[in-house]
Amino acid sequence: MEKNSKAINNMLELKIILGQPHYSHIAAEASLAAMEQGKFWEMHHMLLKKSPQLDRNSLIKYAKELGLDSNKFIDSIDKMKHSKIIERDKKLAVDMDLYNTPTLFINGRKVIGNRPYEYLKKIIEEELRNVK
């Protein structure tokens, strides 16, 4: 796990050096701030659509486009209100060796990448056959 942590840190440092800031934390803050106002999925879809424009000013613009209360939204992201939850989830991802999206678990079997229905169905059927 230490090796993976070093790899992540090196990747983040490289992005910063190359002038490509890492926006995952503030984007997660924005999603959770939107969730507080009942618009998690709307923000989620907006972030996917607008990526890589995920800097603070862009996030505030998206919040306004979604009709969120700007003051509440800004207060939440500036105070990093959800930082504890986000850091907990990031640690869990590292602990579980999750570096690809999507990653699914089917009865403990790790499935990495976007897989067709038939592929997933086969795994589920295999797992059901193994149930005793």
Secondary structure by P-SEA (a helix, b strand, c coil): caaaaaaaaaaaaaaaaacccccaaaaaaaaaaaaaaccaaaaaaaaaaacccccaaaaaaaaaaaccaaaaaaaaaaaccaaaaaaaaaaaaaaaccccccccccccccccccccaaaaaaaaaaaaaacc
